[in-house]
Amino acid sequence: MAAISLSLSPNPSFTTTTTHKPSHSLSTPTFLKFPTESPSTIKSLTHAPLPHTPTPTPRATFSTRAAASTTPSTTFHGLCYVLGDNIDTDQIIPAEYLTLVPSNPSEYEKLGSYALCGLPDAHSTRFVTPGETKSKYSIIIAGANFGCGSSREHAPVALGAAGVAAVVAESYARIFFRNSVATGEVYPLESEVRVCEECKTGDVVSIELSESRLINHTTGKEYTLKPIGDAGPVIRAGGIFAYAREAGMIPTLTSS
């Protein structure tokens, strides 16, 4: 490497002097001995086939199936039961009946017999006739904020167990709407207007789900409903877990 020296004379000039550093040998030290291979002794790698191992026949296999690409038309027809605003979950199913387990068929049926038994005495017409487990009203029409209160999943389950196919309300409490979709028990449909003020308990109504339309055959009037959207296929499948199996998101156990 060249070293630079600076002259301090009145007329400075730059001169360079070259110094040589001792070179370092790159030869291998005598105490390290590396074997040498000639090119002819290096063999190419070959992939030998793996031995075949027979696959045992399982007693049960997991399979998935894709969700249907077409949306079937759904129509609900029956008597309606009309309610007002702010129907909370205590009115839909009182807390004393939350000990009933919906996965137990007999308790599921009993849960339906208590649906809407928490309504105030002003509702002279009982939703479920005493001694019965099913209601003769298959469609509920209500006002704003239906299903407010606690987050109990028993609320939509109780309605479904009583035979309710759909609820048409002006608006819903968010948790009730979500529980209705997750359990797949009832269709929570929203109306464009306050249908609860134009229908009476006992009117014969139909819901055309694919057309988002409510028809009151007793009065001859029709009402536009807001589309159910992506929640529709989930409810139709029977809830979020059933939909996930249909869509192939989780496996379905099938016997071989």
PyRosetta script that sets phi, psi and omega in degrees:
from pyrosetta import init, pose_from_sequence

init()
pose = pose_from_sequence("MAAISLSLSPNPSFTTTTTHKPSHSLSTPTFLKFPTESPSTIKSLTHAPLPHTPTPTPRATFSTRAAASTTPSTTFHGLCYVLGDNIDTDQIIPAEYLTLVPSNPSEYEKLGSYALCGLPDAHSTRFVTPGETKSKYSIIIAGANFGCGSSREHAPVALGAAGVAAVVAESYARIFFRNSVATGEVYPLESEVRVCEECKTGDVVSIELSESRLINHTTGKEYTLKPIGDAGPVIRAGGIFAYAREAGMIPTLTSS")
pose.set_psi(1, 139.4)
pose.set_omega(1, -178.3)
pose.set_phi(2, -82.4)
pose.set_psi(2, 133.8)
pose.set_omega(2, 176.2)
pose.set_phi(3, -101.8)
pose.set_psi(3, 140.9)
pose.set_omega(3, -176.7)
pose.set_phi(4, -106.9)
pose.set_psi(4, 129.0)
pose.set_omega(4, 176.3)
pose.set_phi(5, -115.5)
pose.set_psi(5, 143.8)
pose.set_omega(5, -176.3)
pose.set_phi(6, -109.6)
pose.set_psi(6, 125.5)
pose.set_omega(6, 177.9)
pose.set_phi(7, -85.0)
pose.set_psi(7, 139.8)
pose.set_omega(7, -179.8)
pose.set_phi(8, -102.4)
pose.set_psi(8, 22.4)
pose.set_omega(8, 178.3)
pose.set_phi(9, -72.3)
pose.set_psi(9, 163.0)
pose.set_omega(9, -179.3)
pose.set_phi(10, -54.9)
pose.set_psi(10, -35.3)
pose.set_omega(10, 176.7)
pose.set_phi(11, -110.8)
pose.set_psi(11, 86.0)
pose.set_omega(11, -172.6)
pose.set_phi(12, -66.0)
pose.set_psi(12, 146.7)
pose.set_omega(12, 175.6)
pose.set_phi(13, -138.9)
pose.set_psi(13, 154.2)
pose.set_omega(13, -178.1)
pose.set_phi(14, -102.9)
pose.set_psi(14, 129.7)
pose.set_omega(14, 176.9)
pose.set_phi(15, -127.3)
pose.set_psi(15, 151.9)
pose.set_omega(15, 179.0)
pose.set_phi(16, -120.1)
pose.set_psi(16, 137.0)
pose.set_omega(16, 174.2)
pose.set_phi(17, -121.9)
pose.set_psi(17, 142.1)
pose.set_omega(17, -176.5)
pose.set_phi(18, -105.5)
pose.set_psi(18, 126.4)
pose.set_omega(18, 175.1)
pose.set_phi(19, -116.1)
pose.set_psi(19, 143.9)
pose.set_omega(19, -177.1)
pose.set_phi(20, -107.0)
pose.set_psi(20, 126.0)
pose.set_omega(20, 176.5)
pose.set_phi(21, -89.0)
pose.set_psi(21, 147.5)
pose.set_omega(21, 179.8)
pose.set_phi(22, -61.4)
pose.set_psi(22, 138.4)
pose.set_omega(22, 179.8)
pose.set_phi(23, -80.2)
pose.set_psi(23, 151.0)
pose.set_omega(23, 179.6)
pose.set_phi(24, -103.9)
pose.set_psi(24, 129.6)
pose.set_omega(24, -178.9)
pose.set_phi(25, -75.4)
pose.set_psi(25, 137.4)
pose.set_omega(25, 178.6)
pose.set_phi(26, -101.5)
pose.set_psi(26, 13.0)
pose.set_omega(26, -179.8)
pose.set_phi(27, -72.5)
pose.set_psi(27, 151.3)
pose.set_omega(27, -177.4)
pose.set_phi(28, -72.0)
pose.set_psi(28, 129.7)
pose.set_omega(28, 177.6)
pose.set_phi(29, -59.2)
pose.set_psi(29, 153.0)
pose.set_omega(29, -175.4)
pose.set_phi(30, -68.3)
pose.set_psi(30, -22.5)
pose.set_omega(30, -176.6)
pose.set_phi(31, -84.3)
pose.set_psi(31, -5.3)
pose.set_omega(31, 175.2)
pose.set_phi(32, -106.4)
pose.set_psi(32, 122.6)
pose.set_omega(32, -179.2)
pose.set_phi(33, -121.4)
pose.set_psi(33, 115.1)
pose.set_omega(33, 179.5)
pose.set_phi(34, -104.9)
pose.set_psi(34, 130.0)
pose.set_omega(34, 178.0)
pose.set_phi(35, -69.4)
pose.set_psi(35, 148.8)
pose.set_omega(35, 179.5)
pose.set_phi(36, -112.3)
pose.set_psi(36, 144.4)
pose.set_omega(36, 178.9)
pose.set_phi(37, -124.6)
pose.set_psi(37, 132.8)
pose.set_omega(37, 174.6)
pose.set_phi(38, -81.5)
pose.set_psi(38, 153.8)
pose.set_omega(38, -177.4)
pose.set_phi(39, -57.6)
pose.set_psi(39, -28.0)
pose.set_omega(39, -175.7)
pose.set_phi(40, -73.8)
pose.set_psi(40, -19.7)
pose.set_omega(40, -177.8)
pose.set_phi(41, -89.4)
pose.set_psi(41, -6.7)
pose.set_omega(41, -179.1)
pose.set_phi(42, -85.6)
pose.set_psi(42, 122.9)
pose.set_omega(42, -177.3)
pose.set_phi(43, -100.9)
pose.set_psi(43, 144.8)
pose.set_omega(43, 177.3)
pose.set_phi(44, -76.6)
pose.set_psi(44, 151.8)
pose.set_omega(44, -179.4)
pose.set_phi(45, -79.4)
pose.set_psi(45, 140.2)
pose.set_omega(45, 176.2)
pose.set_phi(46, -124.9)
pose.set_psi(46, 148.7)
pose.set_omega(46, -179.2)
pose.set_phi(47, -103.6)
pose.set_psi(47, 108.8)
pose.set_omega(47, 178.5)
pose.set_phi(48, -80.7)
pose.set_psi(48, 140.2)
pose.set_omega(48, 179.2)
pose.set_phi(49, -63.4)
pose.set_psi(49, 139.9)
pose.set_omega(49, 179.5)
pose.set_phi(50, -72.8)
pose.set_psi(50, 144.5)
pose.set_omega(50, 179.2)
pose.set_phi(51, -63.5)
pose.set_psi(51, 140.7)
pose.set_omega(51, -178.3)
pose.set_phi(52, -76.3)
pose.set_psi(52, 126.6)
pose.set_omega(52, 177.9)
pose.set_phi(53, -112.4)
pose.set_psi(53, 117.3)
pose.set_omega(53, -179.1)
pose.set_phi(54, -62.4)
pose.set_psi(54, 138.2)
pose.set_omega(54, -179.9)
pose.set_phi(55, -85.5)
pose.set_psi(55, 125.3)
pose.set_omega(55, -179.6)
pose.set_phi(56, -69.2)
pose.set_psi(56, 147.0)
pose.set_omega(56, 178.5)
pose.set_phi(57, -78.1)
pose.set_psi(57, 116.6)
pose.set_omega(57, -177.4)
pose.set_phi(58, -75.4)
pose.set_psi(58, 154.0)
pose.set_omega(58, 176.4)
pose.set_phi(59, -75.2)
pose.set_psi(59, -29.1)
pose.set_omega(59, 177.3)
pose.set_phi(60, -141.6)
pose.set_psi(60, 143.6)
pose.set_omega(60, -179.4)
pose.set_phi(61, -124.1)
pose.set_psi(61, 155.1)
pose.set_omega(61, 177.3)
pose.set_phi(62, -99.7)
pose.set_psi(62, 132.8)
pose.set_omega(62, 177.9)
pose.set_phi(63, -136.1)
pose.set_psi(63, 155.3)
pose.set_omega(63, 177.0)
pose.set_phi(64, -126.3)
pose.set_psi(64, 152.3)
pose.set_omega(64, 176.4)
pose.set_phi(65, -136.4)
pose.set_psi(65, 139.6)
pose.set_omega(65, -175.9)
pose.set_phi(66, -73.1)
pose.set_psi(66, 151.3)
pose.set_omega(66, 178.6)
pose.set_phi(67, -70.4)
pose.set_psi(67, 151.4)
pose.set_omega(67, -178.6)
pose.set_phi(68, -63.5)
pose.set_psi(68, 138.2)
pose.set_omega(68, -178.3)
pose.set_phi(69, -80.7)
pose.set_psi(69, -21.2)
pose.set_omega(69, -179.8)
pose.set_phi(70, -99.4)
pose.set_psi(70, 146.1)
pose.set_omega(70, 179.7)
pose.set_phi(71, -100.8)
pose.set_psi(71, 112.1)
pose.set_omega(71, -178.4)
pose.set_phi(72, -70.4)
pose.set_psi(72, 149.8)
pose.set_omega(72, 177.3)
pose.set_phi(73, -76.1)
pose.set_psi(73, 141.0)
pose.set_omega(73, -178.0)
pose.set_phi(74, -126.9)
pose.set_psi(74, 130.7)
pose.set_omega(74, 178.9)
pose.set_phi(75, -127.4)
pose.set_psi(75, 131.4)
pose.set_omega(75, 175.1)
pose.set_phi(76, -113.4)
pose.set_psi(76, 136.3)
pose.set_omega(76, -177.5)
pose.set_phi(77, -141.0)
pose.set_psi(77, 132.9)
pose.set_omega(77, 178.4)
pose.set_phi(78, 167.1)
pose.set_psi(78, -166.1)
pose.set_omega(78, 178.5)
pose.set_phi(79, -83.2)
pose.set_psi(79, 146.3)
pose.set_omega(79, 179.2)
pose.set_phi(80, -106.7)
pose.set_psi(80, 152.2)
pose.set_omega(80, 175.9)
pose.set_phi(81, -119.7)
pose.set_psi(81, 121.0)
pose.set_omega(81, -170.1)
pose.set_phi(82, -101.7)
pose.set_psi(82, 133.0)
pose.set_omega(82, 178.7)
pose.set_phi(83, -128.3)
pose.set_psi(83, 171.5)
pose.set_omega(83, -180.0)
pose.set_phi(84, -100.4)
pose.set_psi(84, -146.0)
pose.set_omega(84, -177.5)
pose.set_phi(85, -88.5)
pose.set_psi(85, 159.3)
pose.set_omega(85, 170.5)
pose.set_phi(86, 55.8)
pose.set_psi(86, 43.8)
pose.set_omega(86, 172.9)
pose.set_phi(87, -76.8)
pose.set_psi(87, 110.5)
pose.set_omega(87, -173.6)
pose.set_phi(88, -93.0)
pose.set_psi(88, 173.3)
pose.set_omega(88, -175.1)
pose.set_phi(89, -69.4)
pose.set_psi(89, -23.0)
pose.set_omega(89, 175.5)
pose.set_phi(90, -68.8)
pose.set_psi(90, -31.0)
pose.set_omega(90, 176.4)
pose.set_phi(91, -78.2)
pose.set_psi(91, -32.9)
pose.set_omega(91, 179.7)
pose.set_phi(92, -70.9)
pose.set_psi(92, -46.1)
pose.set_omega(92, 176.5)
pose.set_phi(93, -152.2)
pose.set_psi(93, 107.8)
pose.set_omega(93, -178.2)
pose.set_phi(94, -59.5)
pose.set_psi(94, 153.9)
pose.set_omega(94, -174.4)
pose.set_phi(95, -61.3)
pose.set_psi(95, -26.2)
pose.set_omega(95, -177.7)
pose.set_phi(96, -66.0)
pose.set_psi(96, -15.7)
pose.set_omega(96, -179.0)
pose.set_phi(97, -102.8)
pose.set_psi(97, 7.7)
pose.set_omega(97, -178.8)
pose.set_phi(98, -74.8)
pose.set_psi(98, -8.2)
pose.set_omega(98, 176.4)
pose.set_phi(99, -75.4)
pose.set_psi(99, -14.4)
pose.set_omega(99, 177.7)
pose.set_phi(100, -71.0)
pose.set_psi(100, 135.1)
pose.set_omega(100, -176.5)
pose.set_phi(101, -98.0)
pose.set_psi(101, 113.7)
pose.set_omega(101, -176.7)
pose.set_phi(102, -61.9)
pose.set_psi(102, -26.0)
pose.set_omega(102, -179.3)
pose.set_phi(103, -72.3)
pose.set_psi(103, -14.4)
pose.set_omega(103, 175.3)
pose.set_phi(104, -89.1)
pose.set_psi(104, 117.1)
pose.set_omega(104, -173.7)
pose.set_phi(105, -54.4)
pose.set_psi(105, -41.8)
pose.set_omega(105, -178.3)
pose.set_phi(106, -69.2)
pose.set_psi(106, -36.7)
pose.set_omega(106, 179.1)
pose.set_phi(107, -75.7)
pose.set_psi(107, -31.2)
pose.set_omega(107, 174.8)
pose.set_phi(108, -61.9)
pose.set_psi(108, -44.4)
pose.set_omega(108, 178.9)
pose.set_phi(109, -64.6)
pose.set_psi(109, -39.6)
pose.set_omega(109, 179.5)
pose.set_phi(110, -67.5)
pose.set_psi(110, -34.5)
pose.set_omega(110, 178.2)
pose.set_phi(111, -60.6)
pose.set_psi(111, -38.7)
pose.set_omega(111, 178.8)
pose.set_phi(112, -65.1)
pose.set_psi(112, -30.9)
pose.set_omega(112, -178.7)
pose.set_phi(113, -68.3)
pose.set_psi(113, -19.6)
pose.set_omega(113, -179.6)
pose.set_phi(114, -100.5)
pose.set_psi(114, 4.7)
pose.set_omega(114, -177.6)
pose.set_phi(115, -60.6)
pose.set_psi(115, 130.4)
pose.set_omega(115, 178.6)
pose.set_phi(116, 59.6)
pose.set_psi(116, 23.4)
pose.set_omega(116, 176.7)
pose.set_phi(117, -77.9)
pose.set_psi(117, -8.4)
pose.set_omega(117, 178.6)
pose.set_phi(118, -89.3)
pose.set_psi(118, 5.6)
pose.set_omega(118, 178.6)
pose.set_phi(119, -65.6)
pose.set_psi(119, 147.9)
pose.set_omega(119, 178.3)
pose.set_phi(120, -64.3)
pose.set_psi(120, 163.4)
pose.set_omega(120, -176.0)
pose.set_phi(121, -63.5)
pose.set_psi(121, -14.1)
pose.set_omega(121, 178.5)
pose.set_phi(122, -62.1)
pose.set_psi(122, -24.4)
pose.set_omega(122, 176.0)
pose.set_phi(123, -85.1)
pose.set_psi(123, 90.8)
pose.set_omega(123, -175.5)
pose.set_phi(124, -70.1)
pose.set_psi(124, -27.6)
pose.set_omega(124, 178.9)
pose.set_phi(125, -86.4)
pose.set_psi(125, 117.9)
pose.set_omega(125, -179.4)
pose.set_phi(126, -74.3)
pose.set_psi(126, 140.0)
pose.set_omega(126, 179.0)
pose.set_phi(127, -69.1)
pose.set_psi(127, -42.8)
pose.set_omega(127, 175.2)
pose.set_phi(128, -117.1)
pose.set_psi(128, 125.4)
pose.set_omega(128, 179.1)
pose.set_phi(129, -64.3)
pose.set_psi(129, 132.6)
pose.set_omega(129, 179.7)
pose.set_phi(130, -51.8)
pose.set_psi(130, 133.7)
pose.set_omega(130, -177.9)
pose.set_phi(131, 91.6)
pose.set_psi(131, -10.7)
pose.set_omega(131, 178.3)
pose.set_phi(132, -101.6)
pose.set_psi(132, 160.1)
pose.set_omega(132, 176.5)
pose.set_phi(133, -108.9)
pose.set_psi(133, -16.4)
pose.set_omega(133, 179.6)
pose.set_phi(134, -116.6)
pose.set_psi(134, 149.8)
pose.set_omega(134, 176.7)
pose.set_phi(135, -95.9)
pose.set_psi(135, 149.6)
pose.set_omega(135, 175.5)
pose.set_phi(136, -82.2)
pose.set_psi(136, -6.1)
pose.set_omega(136, 178.4)
pose.set_phi(137, -98.8)
pose.set_psi(137, 113.2)
pose.set_omega(137, -176.4)
pose.set_phi(138, -95.7)
pose.set_psi(138, -8.7)
pose.set_omega(138, -179.8)
pose.set_phi(139, -132.9)
pose.set_psi(139, 130.4)
pose.set_omega(139, 177.4)
pose.set_phi(140, -104.9)
pose.set_psi(140, 133.8)
pose.set_omega(140, 175.3)
pose.set_phi(141, -118.2)
pose.set_psi(141, 125.8)
pose.set_omega(141, -174.3)
pose.set_phi(142, -138.5)
pose.set_psi(142, 176.3)
pose.set_omega(142, -179.4)
pose.set_phi(143, -92.9)
pose.set_psi(143, -135.2)
pose.set_omega(143, -174.7)
pose.set_phi(144, -89.0)
pose.set_psi(144, 153.1)
pose.set_omega(144, 171.3)
pose.set_phi(145, 60.9)
pose.set_psi(145, 41.5)
pose.set_omega(145, 179.6)
pose.set_phi(146, -69.8)
pose.set_psi(146, 135.9)
pose.set_omega(146, 177.1)
pose.set_phi(147, 83.9)
pose.set_psi(147, 21.8)
pose.set_omega(147, 179.2)
pose.set_phi(148, -73.2)
pose.set_psi(148, 170.9)
pose.set_omega(148, 179.6)
pose.set_phi(149, 107.6)
pose.set_psi(149, -132.6)
pose.set_omega(149, -175.2)
pose.set_phi(150, -76.8)
pose.set_psi(150, 171.8)
pose.set_omega(150, -177.5)
pose.set_phi(151, -96.4)
pose.set_psi(151, 17.2)
pose.set_omega(151, -174.9)
pose.set_phi(152, -61.0)
pose.set_psi(152, 129.1)
pose.set_omega(152, 177.5)
pose.set_phi(153, -72.2)
pose.set_psi(153, -16.3)
pose.set_omega(153, -178.8)
pose.set_phi(154, -62.6)
pose.set_psi(154, -21.6)
pose.set_omega(154, -176.2)
pose.set_phi(155, -62.8)
pose.set_psi(155, -58.7)
pose.set_omega(155, 177.4)
pose.set_phi(156, -68.0)
pose.set_psi(156, -29.3)
pose.set_omega(156, 179.0)
pose.set_phi(157, -64.7)
pose.set_psi(157, -42.1)
pose.set_omega(157, 179.3)
pose.set_phi(158, -62.3)
pose.set_psi(158, -40.6)
pose.set_omega(158, 178.4)
pose.set_phi(159, -65.7)
pose.set_psi(159, -43.6)
pose.set_omega(159, 178.8)
pose.set_phi(160, -63.9)
pose.set_psi(160, -39.9)
pose.set_omega(160, 178.9)
pose.set_phi(161, -65.1)
pose.set_psi(161, -28.7)
pose.set_omega(161, 179.1)
pose.set_phi(162, -80.6)
pose.set_psi(162, -6.1)
pose.set_omega(162, 177.8)
pose.set_phi(163, 103.0)
pose.set_psi(163, 11.0)
pose.set_omega(163, 178.8)
pose.set_phi(164, -76.3)
pose.set_psi(164, 129.5)
pose.set_omega(164, 178.4)
pose.set_phi(165, -93.6)
pose.set_psi(165, -35.0)
pose.set_omega(165, -176.3)
pose.set_phi(166, -154.3)
pose.set_psi(166, 154.2)
pose.set_omega(166, 172.6)
pose.set_phi(167, -119.3)
pose.set_psi(167, 131.5)
pose.set_omega(167, 175.1)
pose.set_phi(168, -112.9)
pose.set_psi(168, 112.7)
pose.set_omega(168, -178.2)
pose.set_phi(169, -132.1)
pose.set_psi(169, 160.4)
pose.set_omega(169, 177.6)
pose.set_phi(170, -68.3)
pose.set_psi(170, -37.0)
pose.set_omega(170, 175.8)
pose.set_phi(171, -160.6)
pose.set_psi(171, 166.2)
pose.set_omega(171, -176.2)
pose.set_phi(172, -128.2)
pose.set_psi(172, 152.9)
pose.set_omega(172, 164.0)
pose.set_phi(173, -69.1)
pose.set_psi(173, 137.0)
pose.set_omega(173, -173.2)
pose.set_phi(174, -56.0)
pose.set_psi(174, -41.8)
pose.set_omega(174, -174.7)
pose.set_phi(175, -68.7)
pose.set_psi(175, -35.5)
pose.set_omega(175, 177.8)
pose.set_phi(176, -67.3)
pose.set_psi(176, -42.9)
pose.set_omega(176, 178.3)
pose.set_phi(177, -58.7)
pose.set_psi(177, -45.4)
pose.set_omega(177, -178.7)
pose.set_phi(178, -65.5)
pose.set_psi(178, -42.4)
pose.set_omega(178, 179.6)
pose.set_phi(179, -66.0)
pose.set_psi(179, -33.3)
pose.set_omega(179, 177.5)
pose.set_phi(180, -63.9)
pose.set_psi(180, -41.6)
pose.set_omega(180, 179.2)
pose.set_phi(181, -70.6)
pose.set_psi(181, -45.1)
pose.set_omega(181, -175.9)
pose.set_phi(182, -64.0)
pose.set_psi(182, -37.6)
pose.set_omega(182, -179.2)
pose.set_phi(183, -86.5)
pose.set_psi(183, -21.5)
pose.set_omega(183, -178.7)
pose.set_phi(184, 69.6)
pose.set_psi(184, 22.9)
pose.set_omega(184, -174.7)
pose.set_phi(185, -83.1)
pose.set_psi(185, -44.3)
pose.set_omega(185, -177.7)
pose.set_phi(186, -138.9)
pose.set_psi(186, 157.1)
pose.set_omega(186, 173.9)
pose.set_phi(187, -90.2)
pose.set_psi(187, 116.2)
pose.set_omega(187, 175.8)
pose.set_phi(188, -89.0)
pose.set_psi(188, 98.5)
pose.set_omega(188, -175.7)
pose.set_phi(189, -102.6)
pose.set_psi(189, 142.9)
pose.set_omega(189, -179.3)
pose.set_phi(190, -106.5)
pose.set_psi(190, 137.3)
pose.set_omega(190, 179.3)
pose.set_phi(191, -94.6)
pose.set_psi(191, 155.0)
pose.set_omega(191, 177.9)
pose.set_phi(192, -78.6)
pose.set_psi(192, -28.2)
pose.set_omega(192, -179.3)
pose.set_phi(193, -128.9)
pose.set_psi(193, 175.6)
pose.set_omega(193, 179.8)
pose.set_phi(194, -80.7)
pose.set_psi(194, 83.3)
pose.set_omega(194, -179.1)
pose.set_phi(195, -65.4)
pose.set_psi(195, -26.8)
pose.set_omega(195, -178.3)
pose.set_phi(196, -61.8)
pose.set_psi(196, -19.1)
pose.set_omega(196, 179.2)
pose.set_phi(197, -91.8)
pose.set_psi(197, -5.6)
pose.set_omega(197, -177.6)
pose.set_phi(198, -117.9)
pose.set_psi(198, -3.1)
pose.set_omega(198, 178.6)
pose.set_phi(199, -119.9)
pose.set_psi(199, 155.8)
pose.set_omega(199, 178.5)
pose.set_phi(200, -125.1)
pose.set_psi(200, 150.9)
pose.set_omega(200, 177.1)
pose.set_phi(201, -57.6)
pose.set_psi(201, 129.0)
pose.set_omega(201, -178.4)
pose.set_phi(202, 102.2)
pose.set_psi(202, -10.2)
pose.set_omega(202, 176.3)
pose.set_phi(203, -64.9)
pose.set_psi(203, 146.8)
pose.set_omega(203, 176.8)
pose.set_phi(204, -89.9)
pose.set_psi(204, 120.9)
pose.set_omega(204, -176.0)
pose.set_phi(205, -130.4)
pose.set_psi(205, 160.2)
pose.set_omega(205, 173.9)
pose.set_phi(206, -133.3)
pose.set_psi(206, 147.8)
pose.set_omega(206, 174.9)
pose.set_phi(207, -120.8)
pose.set_psi(207, 120.9)
pose.set_omega(207, 174.0)
pose.set_phi(208, -98.4)
pose.set_psi(208, 99.0)
pose.set_omega(208, -172.6)
pose.set_phi(209, -65.9)
pose.set_psi(209, -41.0)
pose.set_omega(209, -178.0)
pose.set_phi(210, -66.9)
pose.set_psi(210, -25.2)
pose.set_omega(210, 180.0)
pose.set_phi(211, -101.6)
pose.set_psi(211, -0.8)
pose.set_omega(211, -178.1)
pose.set_phi(212, 50.5)
pose.set_psi(212, 57.5)
pose.set_omega(212, -173.7)
pose.set_phi(213, -139.5)
pose.set_psi(213, 138.6)
pose.set_omega(213, 174.3)
pose.set_phi(214, -112.9)
pose.set_psi(214, 129.8)
pose.set_omega(214, -179.9)
pose.set_phi(215, -118.5)
pose.set_psi(215, 125.0)
pose.set_omega(215, 173.4)
pose.set_phi(216, -98.5)
pose.set_psi(216, 104.3)
pose.set_omega(216, -176.9)
pose.set_phi(217, -72.8)
pose.set_psi(217, -21.9)
pose.set_omega(217, 179.3)
pose.set_phi(218, -71.4)
pose.set_psi(218, -41.4)
pose.set_omega(218, -179.1)
pose.set_phi(219, -99.0)
pose.set_psi(219, -17.0)
pose.set_omega(219, -179.2)
pose.set_phi(220, 82.8)
pose.set_psi(220, 10.0)
pose.set_omega(220, -178.7)
pose.set_phi(221, -96.6)
pose.set_psi(221, 152.2)
pose.set_omega(221, 176.5)
pose.set_phi(222, -122.4)
pose.set_psi(222, 148.7)
pose.set_omega(222, -177.2)
pose.set_phi(223, -134.6)
pose.set_psi(223, 142.6)
pose.set_omega(223, 177.5)
pose.set_phi(224, -87.3)
pose.set_psi(224, 133.5)
pose.set_omega(224, 177.4)
pose.set_phi(225, -106.9)
pose.set_psi(225, 156.0)
pose.set_omega(225, 175.3)
pose.set_phi(226, -75.9)
pose.set_psi(226, 138.1)
pose.set_omega(226, -179.1)
pose.set_phi(227, -58.5)
pose.set_psi(227, 141.7)
pose.set_omega(227, 179.8)
pose.set_phi(228, -73.2)
pose.set_psi(228, -23.8)
pose.set_omega(228, 175.0)
pose.set_phi(229, 69.1)
pose.set_psi(229, -143.8)
pose.set_omega(229, -175.2)
pose.set_phi(230, -67.7)
pose.set_psi(230, -15.6)
pose.set_omega(230, 179.0)
pose.set_phi(231, -72.2)
pose.set_psi(231, -23.8)
pose.set_omega(231, -176.9)
pose.set_phi(232, -57.4)
pose.set_psi(232, -53.2)
pose.set_omega(232, -179.6)
pose.set_phi(233, -61.8)
pose.set_psi(233, -31.8)
pose.set_omega(233, 179.5)
pose.set_phi(234, -66.9)
pose.set_psi(234, -45.6)
pose.set_omega(234, 179.3)
pose.set_phi(235, -66.5)
pose.set_psi(235, -41.6)
pose.set_omega(235, -178.7)
pose.set_phi(236, -61.7)
pose.set_psi(236, -34.4)
pose.set_omega(236, -179.8)
pose.set_phi(237, -73.5)
pose.set_psi(237, -18.3)
pose.set_omega(237, -179.0)
pose.set_phi(238, 107.7)
pose.set_psi(238, 16.3)
pose.set_omega(238, 179.1)
pose.set_phi(239, 122.6)
pose.set_psi(239, 175.0)
pose.set_omega(239, -171.3)
pose.set_phi(240, -68.1)
pose.set_psi(240, -36.3)
pose.set_omega(240, -179.3)
pose.set_phi(241, -73.7)
pose.set_psi(241, -39.8)
pose.set_omega(241, 177.2)
pose.set_phi(242, -64.1)
pose.set_psi(242, -38.5)
pose.set_omega(242, 178.1)
pose.set_phi(243, -66.2)
pose.set_psi(243, -40.2)
pose.set_omega(243, -180.0)
pose.set_phi(244, -62.9)
pose.set_psi(244, -36.1)
pose.set_omega(244, 177.3)
pose.set_phi(245, -68.8)
pose.set_psi(245, -41.5)
pose.set_omega(245, 178.3)
pose.set_phi(246, -62.4)
pose.set_psi(246, -39.9)
pose.set_omega(246, -177.3)
pose.set_phi(247, -80.3)
pose.set_psi(247, -5.1)
pose.set_omega(247, -179.5)
pose.set_phi(248, 81.4)
pose.set_psi(248, 14.3)
pose.set_omega(248, 179.1)
pose.set_phi(249, -74.3)
pose.set_psi(249, -32.1)
pose.set_omega(249, 175.9)
pose.set_phi(250, -132.6)
pose.set_psi(250, 148.8)
pose.set_omega(250, -175.7)
pose.set_phi(251, -73.6)
pose.set_psi(251, 155.1)
pose.set_omega(251, 176.2)
pose.set_phi(252, -110.4)
pose.set_psi(252, 127.1)
pose.set_omega(252, -179.2)
pose.set_phi(253, -80.4)
pose.set_psi(253, 120.1)
pose.set_omega(253, 178.5)
pose.set_phi(254, -125.0)
pose.set_psi(254, 139.9)
pose.set_omega(254, 179.7)
pose.set_phi(255, -77.4)
pose.set_psi(255, 143.1)
pose.set_omega(255, -177.9)
pose.set_phi(256, -83.1)
pose.dump_pdb("model.pdb")
